[in-house]
Amino acid sequence: MKNIKIIICLLFVSAEVYAERRRSAKARLNALLIISIGLISIGGQAQQLQSYIEEAEANNPEIQAFELRYNIAEEKINEANWLPNTEVSAGYFVSEPETRVGAQLARIGVKQMLPWFGTVTARENYATSMAEAEYVELMIAKRKLALSVAQSYYRLYETRAKQKVLDENIQLLKTYERLALTSVEVGKASAVDVLRLQIRQNELQQQKEVLEEEFSAEQTTFNNLLNRDENRTVDIVAAMKIPENDPIYGTDALSLNPELLKYDKLYESVAQSELLNQREGLPMIGFGIDYLPVSERTDMNPIDNGKDVLMPMVSVSIPIFNNRYKSISRQNELRQQEIETQKEERLNVLESAFAKAISLRNQARIKFNTQAKNLKQAKDAEQILIKNYETGTIDFNDVLDIQELQLKFQMNQIESVQMYYAKQSIINYLINQ
């Protein structure tokens, strides 16, 4: 009974240590979660876009699969809290061995092997570190999904904004067409000018319809990211502008990127694996008890005649002839070196992507500012043409040229805005914002 009490006490201690490990693991995971909040935070569209990102995280099947993987890894912490099976044996003596106090009838034994002190805790620590690595994988998947949602959203905005500009230009051409018809009536323009203006309107209408097809396809992509009906309407912000100043980041900001934190967690899991390996390489202690019922002698009556035998036992399992643990230690050492080189290589990739994203974002600002200047000058030219019409002279070829330039500059501006925010979303992903 005393041995059984010892085993029960050890189980309670192990359970308490396990609960404490779970609490500390949860605290670390919550700290990681705080780091990963807030992917997009630029422009008035942030709140609307963030709501779409949250919907995607809640409904996307890929994220759900990663969450299940993380739940499995968490459950493995429960699995780690185990002891070797309790051995129960029973035997009956066919040929009863005679002793001084009587014949032994049978043998009943109970035995429990216990790992060396700290082995169960080391096993739980290893399972916890693997769960934390899976959690980082989940965060990476969520951030990649958020990036995909943001970039699809910006492409939808670009398409809608271009359609709006085309509508404005079509209306402008209709105004010019009315001017041309008036000029034809008074003999100051030819019917060819009117036809050219109508042809140009047809071309712009074609572009608008093509963009509507692009929008429909992109809307399907966006809704699939959110795992909802592909024809569901997506609310797009009416207008987006490039902010006056850009936030300044250094490459040090990359250190918190989950893609790099993943390697830190993997390195830690290998370290915990090595601690577990060292513990498993230590002896195991076994406690047991054998009970042997003894029959009474009838031919004589010695002291303790027929007294049953109760034999407590202690055993030790020592891995003397086993190089397995040395080999695992060497594998863990090599694995840590591999993880360090992988992290270094990934850091180089992220730094290159970071520099390219900043460069393209800055290029977008330069292009936007240049197109703004060109657009202003084109509008000035348009005003000059309108004034010429008031004096009775207007060249509708010049009108078409100016209109085409205006449309080009407006389209380029929209593309610059889309590129700016698309690249800023990549920067935010890389620096974990």
Disulfide bonds with the S-S distance in Angstrom:
none
